[in-house]
Each structure stands twice: as C-alpha cells, then as structure tokens.
Amino acid sequence: MASKLERALSEFRRRQRAAQKKDTKPSSGDPFRAVVEERLHHLEQQLGELKGRVNGLIFLVAGTALTQVIIKLIQ
C-alpha cells in the first residue's frame, strides 16, 4: 500500500516538474500572451477608474437630491 502511494506521489512530482520546465521554455505564443496580458491590465485599470467616477457621480446626485429635499422641508 505504501509503495503504491510513494510511486503515485513520485509520478505526480515528476509530472509537476515537467510541467514547470515546459512553462519556463519560451514559445511562439509568449509575445502575444504578454501583449494580451498588458492590454488586460490596462483595461482593468480603466475599469477601476470608471467605477470610481460612476460612484462619485451617484453620490453627487444623491447628495444634491437630499439637499433639495432638506431645503424644501425647511422653507
């Protein structure tokens, strides 16, 4: 039983090392992947900025509406 488990673990480690070595080798798709990752990162930054602006706009409109309601109640 232990020998089967040891063999399975050693096979798993061997495959994991082979996969890691395969990932470190440059391939023809790497420049394309780097460009896509950079564009995706830039898009994520722009989306974060857009979310911030929309949240600011929502709070501005809500604050304005609340101010108008308070002014109407006071008068």
Sequence and secondary structure as in RCSB ss.txt:
>XXXX:A:sequence
MASKLERALSEFRRRQRAAQKKDTKPSSGDPFRAVVEERLHHLEQQLGELKGRVNGLIFLVAGTALTQVIIKLIQ
>XXXX:A:secstr
 HHHHHHHHHHHHHHHHHHHHHHHS  TTHHHHHHHHHHHHHHHHHHHHHHHHHHHHHHHHHHHHHHHHHHHHH 
